Amino acid sequence: MADPGMAGKAFIGADIGGTNTVIGLFDERGLLLGERRLATMRADPRRPTSEPAEFIDRLGLEIGALALAHGYRDIAAAGFGVPGWVDTATGMALDASNMGWRNVPFAEAMGRRLGAPVYIDNDVRLYTLGEAMAGAGEGCPDLVCVTVGTGLSAGIMMNGVLVRGEPSARRRDRARSRGRPGRAMQLRQAGLPGDDRLGAGHRAARRGGRAGRQAYDAG
């Protein structure tokens, strides 16, 4: 164990998964100094919470212990990958249904707990960014990362920029299928947030006139 209070800054990167949460401690050069793993505490999805205080407190304790074990008393900044819909501008975890979270001010609450700036983004987007920066996709401006864990998800990078989907925070990364038959069911079975209007649009198009049906079938 290093001497507590050593010079230099420590940074935290953490992935909050549906089953486990993994915390990494990094130095100013971006080198991994150590890591910890803990079970993710989830709320009852039938009663979503906006204040997962117990989990945030436990996460803060684990981060503090990890930093102290490597000689750091303070954290300079922390970044968290959070499942579900995330508003990166406000630091809100808008809807993580598998966690039972809704409208959680995660960055604000975690920042108070750590006494440091906290940044959040969708977990799979950050996984994609990590692979592009220092993983299998290093040097590739265009890549797709598919993660298979508690759920199934994917992140996309094009021309070195993460694809974020629609600009509306509440509908960010909503999947689209251009109204083709059966796609709404496919999206639901894959656990992706689709558009409930897909089926209705398909039926309306098929009931239309000849020109409308031809345009639909050609789409």
C-alpha positions in Angstrom: 0.0 0.0 0.0 1.3 3.4 -0.9 1.5 6.3 1.5 -1.9 8.1 1.8 -1.7 11.6 0.6 0.9 10.9 -2.1 1.3 13.4 -4.9 -0.7 13.2 -8.1 -4.3 12.9 -9.0 -6.6 9.8 -9.0 -9.5 9.3 -11.3 -12.4 6.8 -11.2 -14.0 5.0 -14.1 -16.9 2.7 -13.2 -19.4 0.5 -15.1 -22.7 0.0 -13.5 -24.1 -3.2 -14.9 -27.4 -4.9 -14.3 -25.7 -7.5 -12.1 -22.3 -6.2 -11.1 -20.6 -2.8 -10.8 -16.9 -2.6 -11.7 -14.8 0.3 -10.4 -11.4 1.2 -11.8 -8.8 3.6 -10.3 -6.5 5.5 -12.7 -3.6 7.8 -12.4 -3.0 11.0 -14.4 -1.4 9.0 -17.2 -4.5 6.9 -17.6 -2.9 3.8 -16.1 -5.1 1.4 -14.2 -3.9 1.2 -10.6 -6.6 -1.1 -9.2 -10.2 -2.2 -9.4 -13.1 -3.4 -7.3 -16.3 -5.3 -8.0 -19.5 -5.2 -6.1 -23.1 -6.5 -6.7 -25.3 -3.8 -8.2 -28.2 -3.0 -5.8 -31.4 -2.7 -7.9 -34.7 -1.3 -6.9 -38.0 -3.1 -7.6 -38.9 -2.3 -11.3 -42.6 -2.2 -10.2 -41.8 0.7 -7.9 -39.1 2.8 -9.7 -37.1 5.1 -7.5 -35.4 8.5 -8.1 -33.2 8.2 -5.0 -31.1 5.0 -4.9 -29.3 6.4 -1.9 -28.2 3.1 -0.4 -26.4 2.1 -3.6 -24.8 5.5 -4.1 -23.5 5.4 -0.5 -22.1 1.9 -0.9 -20.5 2.8 -4.2 -18.9 5.9 -2.6 -17.5 3.8 0.3 -16.0 1.3 -2.2 -14.4 4.1 -4.3 -13.0 5.7 -1.2 -11.5 2.4 0.0 -10.0 1.7 -3.4 -8.4 5.1 -3.6 -7.0 4.9 -0.1 -5.6 1.4 -0.7 -3.4 3.0 -3.4 -2.4 6.0 -1.5 -5.0 8.6 -2.6 -7.2 10.5 -0.2 -9.1 12.4 -2.8 -10.6 11.8 -6.3 -10.0 14.4 -9.0 -13.0 13.3 -11.2 -15.1 10.3 -11.9 -17.0 8.9 -14.9 -19.8 6.3 -14.7 -21.4 4.2 -17.4 -25.1 3.9 -16.5 -27.6 1.6 -18.2 -30.6 2.9 -20.0 -31.5 6.4 -21.1 -29.1 9.1 -19.9 -29.0 12.9 -20.2 -25.3 13.7 -20.2 -25.9 17.4 -20.0 -27.7 17.2 -16.6 -26.2 14.0 -15.3 -29.6 12.4 -15.0 -30.3 8.7 -15.3 -33.7 9.1 -17.0 -34.9 5.5 -17.2 -32.9 2.4 -16.3 -35.8 -0.1 -16.2 -33.7 -3.1 -15.2 -32.3 -1.1 -12.3 -35.7 0.3 -11.2 -34.3 3.8 -11.7 -36.2 6.8 -13.1 -35.1 10.4 -13.2 -32.2 9.8 -10.9 -29.8 12.9 -10.5 -26.9 10.5 -10.4 -24.1 12.8 -11.2 -25.2 15.4 -8.6 -25.7 12.8 -5.9 -22.5 10.9 -6.6 -20.5 14.2 -6.9 -21.6 15.2 -3.4 -20.6 11.8 -2.1 -17.2 11.9 -3.7 -16.5 15.6 -3.4 -15.5 15.6 -7.1 -16.9 16.3 -10.5 -18.9 13.4 -11.9 -19.8 12.6 -15.5 -22.2 10.0 -16.8 -23.1 8.4 -20.1 -24.8 5.3 -21.3 -22.7 2.3 -20.3 -22.5 0.8 -23.8 -21.6 4.1 -25.4 -18.7 4.4 -23.0 -17.7 0.8 -23.7 -17.6 1.6 -27.4 -15.5 4.7 -26.7 -13.1 2.7 -24.6 -12.7 0.1 -27.3 -12.0 2.9 -29.8 -9.4 4.6 -27.6 -7.5 1.6 -26.2 -9.2 -1.7 -27.2 -10.0 -3.8 -30.2 -11.2 -0.8 -32.1 -8.2 1.4 -31.5 -7.5 3.4 -34.7 -10.8 2.6 -36.3 -13.0 5.6 -36.9 -16.1 3.4 -37.6 -17.0 0.5 -35.4 -19.9 -1.3 -33.7 -19.7 -2.8 -30.2 -22.2 -5.4 -29.1 -22.4 -6.3 -25.4 -24.0 -9.4 -24.1 -24.5 -9.3 -20.3 -27.6 -9.0 -18.2 -29.1 -7.4 -21.4 -28.1 -7.1 -25.0 -27.1 -3.7 -26.4 -24.9 -2.0 -29.0 -22.9 1.2 -29.4 -21.9 2.7 -32.7 -19.1 5.1 -33.7 -19.0 6.8 -37.1 -16.1 9.0 -38.3 -14.7 8.9 -34.8 -17.9 10.2 -33.2 -20.3 8.3 -31.0 -23.8 8.0 -32.5 -26.4 9.2 -30.0 -29.7 8.8 -31.8 -32.5 11.3 -31.5 -31.7 14.6 -29.8 -34.6 14.4 -27.4 -33.3 13.1 -24.1 -36.3 11.0 -23.3 -36.2 9.3 -26.7 -32.5 9.0 -27.1 -31.2 6.0 -29.0 -34.8 4.8 -29.7 -34.6 2.1 -32.4 -36.2 2.6 -35.7 -37.4 0.1 -38.3 -39.1 2.3 -40.9 -42.4 0.8 -40.2 -41.8 -2.7 -41.7 -44.2 -5.5 -40.7 -43.1 -7.4 -37.6 -40.4 -5.0 -36.6 -42.2 -3.7 -33.5 -42.4 -7.2 -32.1 -38.7 -7.8 -33.0 -37.7 -4.7 -31.2 -39.7 -5.6 -28.1 -38.3 -9.2 -28.1 -34.8 -7.8 -28.3 -35.4 -5.5 -25.3 -35.0 -2.4 -27.4 -37.3 0.7 -27.0 -39.2 0.7 -30.2 -42.0 3.0 -31.4 -45.5 1.8 -30.5 -46.9 3.4 -33.6 -45.1 1.0 -35.9 -47.9 -1.6 -36.0 -50.6 1.0 -36.5 -48.6 2.7 -39.3 -48.2 -0.7 -41.1 -51.9 -1.4 -40.9 -52.9 2.0 -42.1 -50.5 1.8 -45.1 -51.8 -1.6 -46.1 -55.4 -0.3 -46.0 -54.6 2.7 -48.2 -55.1 3.1 -51.9 -53.0 1.3 -54.6 -50.4 4.1 -54.8 -50.0 4.1 -51.0 -49.5 0.4 -50.9 -47.0 0.4 -53.7 -45.0 3.2 -51.9 -45.1 1.3 -48.7 -44.0 -2.0 -50.2 -41.1 -0.3 -52.0 -40.0 1.4 -48.8 
